[in-house]
Every structure is written in C-alpha cells, then in structure tokens.
Amino acid sequence: MRDSSLDLLKGIACVMMVLAHTQLQLDLPSKVLTFLGSFTPILFFAVSGITADFQARKYPVAGIIITYAMIFMLGLSFTPMARENFTNFWVPFDMDILQIIAVGVLTLYLVQRFLNPGPWFHLGAAITIFALKLATDTLRDTWWMADLAYVVVEPGNFVIIPWLFPFFLGMSCYLAPNRHNLWLAGSALLALGTAWGAGVTLGIDNRWDMTTGYFLFSLFLTATSFYIARRLPSTAVTRLFAPLLWLGKSSFLFLYVHMGVIWLVRHYTQGIWGTYWIWPAVGAASLVLIWVLPPLFGALRIPAVMARFPAWILLLALVLGTPLVLPSGAPLVLTQLVLGLIFSLYYAALTQELKGLAWPAARPAQGG
C-alpha cells in the first residue's frame, strides 16, 4: 500500500523547490523562506531513497541497475534548464538532481538487497559520508582529487560525497521507531547550539560547499519532518493535505515543469523575476501544466508510443544528441524540456518493464 506520509513529504519538497530555485532575497521573510528552500534536496533525496527498500525485496539486481542507468542518462534532459549558458553535458560533466537520485537509490538498493541493515547502520553511513566530505576538503589541491571533481567530490553540484548522505538519512528515519527521529532532531539541535556557543562558524545556509552547520540543520529538519509526517493519522493526512499528496504523487513531473516555467519567466518576462509575484506565477503555471499535460499528451497518442521500448531508446538518443545539433539557448532548452516532460510522465512504464529483467535469464524448464 502507498505510504501517504511519504507523498506528503514529497509534496512539501515540491513547494520548497519553488523557494529554492527562485532565490528571492527581497526582505527578511523572503530570505528566511529561501533559506528553508535550500534544504529542498535534502528532504527530496531522503524520501526518494526509500523506494530502494521496497525494490530490494522485489526486483533482481540486473533489472535495477539497467533501470537506474536509464534514469541517470534520461535525467540529463533536466540539466539545460538548471545550468546557465548550457552548451552540452560533458564540459564539464556535473552531477545534477536526477543523476544523484539514480546513484543514491541504486546504492541503497544494493545495501538493502545484500545487507538489509537496520536504521543505525544508515544513520552511521550518513554521518560517515559527511565526514568523508570534510576529509576530502583538505585534499582538493592534489592532482588526483581534481580528477574526481564534479562527480565524486566537490566542487560540483550534487556530487556523490557528500550528497549520498540524505539517502541514508531518509532510510534511517523511515526504518527507525518514530521516537528515534525526535531524539535525532533534538541531538542535532543541541549540537548546533553547542557549536554556536563555542564560536564555531556554522555556515548553515552554505549548501554549495556543504558545511557542518548545513549538515546538522539537515539532520534536524529531516528527522523532524519524518517524525511529524509519521505521527499524523493517515486519514487526517488524506483529508487535510490532499493537495500536497497530489503534488507529491506528481513530484517527478513537477520537477521538470516548475524549472521550465522558471526558465521561461527569467528569460522572457519583465517585472516578475525578483519580486514576490514570482512565487504565485511559478506555482500557478506549474499546477496548470501538471493538470493539462497528461490529457494533452494523451490526445497526441504519446502514451501509446512510449509503451514500446524502442521509443525510449529514441528518446535517449534525442536527449544525448540534441546538444550536438541545436544552438544553445531557447531551442536547446525547450527541446530538452519537452523530452524531459515525456520522460517524467511515462517513466513508470519504462521502469516497470526494466526492473523485472534478470541476468542471466533463467533457463526454460526441460520437457519430459
């Protein structure tokens, strides 16, 4: 059965995405909301990784690896909207949201499949990954660390170290008794207060070069969010937070839609970007598109086309190939947006087909 608390958290993360990607800095209230929005990837990744626990009990390894390899590559269609002055994916290659989700969920799947550990293991893994980040900071000037940049270590957008930690943190919060989440939130808050009292520079808002303050506040925010969402009765969640649940179920589509709207507003409107109008404009346009796109694409018979696996190979070829033939700017961004919308609307059909693949295939039974 679908866990409504996870859909609720994803719906909240969708709202936070708008705050994070519009970066409004007009006054204290807008700065506070933008600050909270900077933790969007933490909550989104924490919830996204939990699917690995279900998949580890149901699907073979080969099918999951192929599935997330496809998501990794098809998710490159998101990059042109997120990277200013985008020309291609490879100069330099930089991990973005869907790449780290693919790597994070696959990593958790393998852990759950072969180790099936408890919540303390996952919490320890989250802390260890951040500790590795602090250790690698001292080695950035070495030549061999430069070869790992933008994928494994910083600098980079969503590099493996430290951005794998929210996936393990989310799994810990999900598997643990809910009272443990309250204890974790309290411990993180106590550590923040102690560090602040000792005069440590926390840099809580530094998501780009993740600081100890950002990490501790991420622990507090994630544990608190899981605690509250899991404490709410499912009937109350369904009745009181239906719009957020709907948004959470459409979170993958919302990821593409809201970034496309933001790109269009930023480049083609005057007087909205940098004002409070940006939030209702992006929010309303995104909700309308989420409502309109499925029947529109259905009328164009795109679902029937994407039900065939060769269509996904063609879609992947278009995602990877269009930067080679289209000029940068609107032609490239809008083309990749359309490809990404198709991907986000129908990826479930693709993944259901791929997840069941086993390698090597089982031999057919011999007849008597």
N, C-alpha and C positions, 0 to 999 in steps of 0.2 A: 504494500500500500504506500501511496505517496505521503511523505512527511511534510505536513503543512508548515511546520516551523522552519524547515529549510527553504521553502518557497517564500516565506515571509522575510527571511534574512536576505535572500536574493533580491526581493522586491525593494527592500531598504537600500541595498547596494546599488540598485539601478537609480534611485533618487540621488544617492551620493555621487554617482557618476557625473550627473549634470553639474553638481557643485565643483567636482574635481576638474572637469575639462573646460569649464568656462572661466575659472580662475578670477572671479570677481573680487576686487580689492578696494571697494569704494569707501567703506567705513568699518567700524568695529564689528557690527553684526555680520556684514558680508565677509569680513576676514575670518571670523570665527567659523562660519559655515564652510568657507573654502578650506580652512584648516581641517575640519571634520571630513570634508570630501577627499582630502589627501590620503585618508585611510581606506578609501574605497577598494583598492586592490587587495588589501589585507582581508577584508570581510568576504569579498567576492571569491578569492582564491581559497579561503578557508572552507567555504560552503561547496565550491566546485569540486574539491578533492574528495569529498565524502562518497561520491559515486563509486570511487575505487573499491570501497569496502563491499558494495553490492556486486560489482563486476568480478571481484576476486573469487567469489563463490559460484559464479555462473558461467564465465566465459574462459576459453582456452587462451594461453599466452600469445600464440601467434596471431590470433584474430585481434587481440587488444593492441599489440604492437603495430600491426598494419593500420588499425583504426586511428591511433593517435599520430602515426606518421602522416596520414592523410590530413588530419586536423591541423597538424603543425604546418604543412605546406599550403593548404587551402586558406589557413588563417593569415597568410601573408597579404591577402587582399585587404586586411584592415590597416596595414602599415601606411599606405599613401595618405590616408586621412589624418593619421596621427603624427606623421613626420613632415615638418615644414620643408618645402623645397625638395620634395622626394623626386628622385630620378630612377633608382632601381633598388632592389632588395639587398644587394651584395656589397655596396660601397659606403660604409662598411655594413656587414650583416649585423643586425642588432635585434636581440630577442624582444618581442613585444608581447602583448597580453595573451594571445592565443598560442604562441609558442611556449611560454612558460606554463600555461594551463596543460598543454599536451605533455610536456615533460613532467610536470608535477603530478598529474593524475596517473600517468604511466608508472612513475616511481612508486607512488603509494600502492598502486595495483600489485606491483611486484613484491613489495613489502608484505602486503596483506595476504597475497597468494602463497608465499613461501615461508613467512614467519608468523603471520597472524598475531602480532603482539598486542599488548594492552595499551591503555591511554598513557601510562607513564613513559613507555618507550617513545611514543610520538612526541610527548612534551620534551623529553630529553633530546630527541632528534632536532626539534625546532630550535632549542637553545644552542645545541652544538653547531647547527648551520650558521646561526648568527655569530657564534664565537669564531668560526672559521672566517667569516667576513672580517672581523676585527683583526685576525691574524694576517689575512692576505693584504690588508691595508698597508702593512709595514713593508710589503714586498712589491709594491706597484712599480717601482723603478727598475726592477730586474727584467732582463730581456725576455725570459721565458714566461713571465706573468703577462707581458704585453700580448703574447700570442693567445692568451685565454680571455682577453678583454672582450666585452660586448656579448659574450655567450656564457662563460663560466663565472667570471669575476668582474667587478666594476673597474673602469667606467662602463656604463651600459644602461639600458632602460629597465628590463626585467631579467637580469642575469641570474643564473642558477644559484649562485651564492651572493646575496642572502635570500633570494625570492622563493626558494623552496620552503622556507620555514613556515609561511602561513598554511600551506597544505598539511604539514604535520600538526600544526597547532589546531587547525579545524578538526582533524581526525581525533586528536586528544580530547577536545571539548565535546565531540559527539559521542565518543565511547565511554567517557568518564561519567560516574554518577554526577548529577547536576550540581550537587552541593560543592563538588570539587571546583567547578567553574567559578563559584562565588569565592572560594578560597584563593584561586589563582588570580582573580581580579583584585582581591584585597592585597595579595602579596605584591603584585605588580605596582599597585598604587603606593604601597608602603616603600618599595624600592625607589620609586620616582621621588617620593618625598624625602627619603634619606639622602639620595644623591643631590637633590636640590639644596637641602640643608647643609651638605658638605661642600657646597660651592662648585659642584661639577657642572660643566656646560652641557646641557642636555640636548639642545637642538631638536626638540620634539617634532617640529614641522619639517625636518630635513628628510624627505622621502627619497631624494635623488642620490644622496650618498648616506645610506641608512645609518643613523646614529643610535646610541644606546637609548636615548630618550624616545626616539621614534619606535624602537623595538619594544620597550617597556609599555608605552602607551598602546601599542598594538595588542600586547597581551591583555591589558586591561579592557580595551574596547571589545575585542573578540570574545573573551570569556564572559564579559557582562552581557553581550548580545545573545550568546548561546544560552546563558542562564535565563534571561528574561523570556526568550522565544520558547524555550522548553518548559518553562513554568506556566505559560498560558494554556488554558484548556483548548483542545483542538476545535471544539465547537465555537468558542469565543473568537479564535483566530479566523475561522471561516466566516463568521458573521460580521465581525468588526473590521477586518482587514482584507476584505475581498479584493479591492483594487490593487493592493500590494501583492496579494497572492497571484492575481492575473499577470501583473508585471513580472513577478519572479518566474512564472512559468514561461514568459516570453523574454527572459533576460538575454539570451544569445542574440535574438533579433534586435532587442533594444540596444545592445552594444554597438551594432552597426548603424542602426537608424539614428541614434542621438549624435554619433560622431559625424555622420553625413550631414545632418541638419546644422551642427555647429560649424562644420567646414563651409557650408553654403552661407550661413549668416555672417561668418567672419569675412568672407571674401566678396559678398555681393550685396550687403546692406550697409546703410549708413545710419548712425544714431542709435543702434540697438546694442552692438558689441560694446562691452564695458559699462553698461547700465543695468539697472535692475530688471529692465524689460527682457534681458537675455534668458532669464530662468523661465518665465511663463512662455516665452516664444519657443524655446527649445523643447520644453516639456510638452506643450500642447501639440506642436508639429510632430513630435516623436510618437505621441499616443495616437494621433490620427493616422499616421503612416502604419503603425503596428496593426491598427484596425483595418486599414484599407488594402494593404499589400497582399495578404493571403487570398482574398477573393479576386483581386486584380490579376495576380499571377495564375490563379486557378483558371480564370477566363482565357488566359493565353496558353493554357494547357502545359504550363511548365511543370506541375507536379507529375504528370504522366511521363514527360521526357526524363525527369530526374529519377524516376523509378527504375531506369535502366543504368547499369553500372558504366557502360561506355560513355554516358553523358557526364559522369563525374570525372572520368579521365580527360574529356574535352574541357570541362570547367577548370580542372587543374592546369591544363596546358595554356588556357587563356589567362589564368591568374599569373602564371610564371612568364608568359610570353608577351603580354601587352606592354610591359615597361620597355621592351626592346623595339617596339614599333610605333608606340604612341608618344606624342610630345608630352612633356611634364606639364603640370597644372591641371586645369579642369578636365581635358579629355581623358587623361590617365586616371585621375582621382574618381571621376564619376563612373568610368567604366569599371574600375575595381569595386566601387560601391555597389553597383548592380550585381556584379559577380558575388560579392560578399553577402548581399541580401538573399540571393538564391541559395548560397551555402548555408546561411543561418536558418532559413525557413525549412529546408529539406534534409539537413544533415542527419536527422534521426533515422531516416530511411536508409541512408548510406551506412551509418554505424551499426544498425541492426543486422545488415547483411554481412558486414565485415567481422563483427565481434564473434560470430559463431565459427569462423574459419579455424581449422585445426591443421597443424603441420608437424609431422607428415600426416596426410589424410589416413583415416582408418581403412584397413583392408576390407573389402566386401567379404561377407561370410561365404565359405565354400559350400557348394551344394553337395548333398549326399548322393 
